[in-house]
Amino acid sequence: MPLGDSITGSPGCWRALLWRKLQAAGVTNTKFVGTAGAGAGSRTTGANEGHGGSWRRASWPTSSCRAAGADAPGRRHDASRHQRRLDNKPADDILAAFSAMVDWMRASKPGMKILVAQIIPMNPPNCKDCGARVVALNKAIPAWAANATSPASPVTVVDCWTGFDPAKDTGDGVHPNSAGNEKMATCWFAPLVAAIKG
């Protein structure tokens, strides 16, 4: 179940690319689940729990999304409103929310395997502090994950930060473009395969 914000959810083109990588590697015993996108009709993108903020009309999807068979509405997330919310949340508050979600998930399934991203860098033009806040959050995630992990329900950190350039890999300083979608799919691939096969 992909869980997150608009980068996770709509259009979520990296999920379509990730699906193709899984199929090519012979990992076919899995599917995406969640309440968002469930009726979209594409098994490549599939269901998820990626929920953004306000939306406005713009040009989407990118060519890589179309090529991967992603379901992508012709709309785009309003990064300004979303990033103002991120700008007001310190890493400790975000990790406290992560802990609450982990407890809730484990109450449903004690043996759940959880992968948490060190998220991609951000440089939205209207949020001067967002980039530094992402750095602080990513720096805090490994220690949080080590404390949250257990033998029955491991928490794996996925590095989506390294090698990602918001100037080259996003269209707006936040949301991945074609190159960014490829990098997102690649960062998730090996950890997800290990979790599925482990």
Helices and strands as residue ranges (DSSP letters): E 3-4, H 13-24, E 49-50, E 55-57, H 63-68, E 75-77, H 79-87, H 91-108, E 114-118, H 130-148, E 155-159, H 166-169, H 178-197
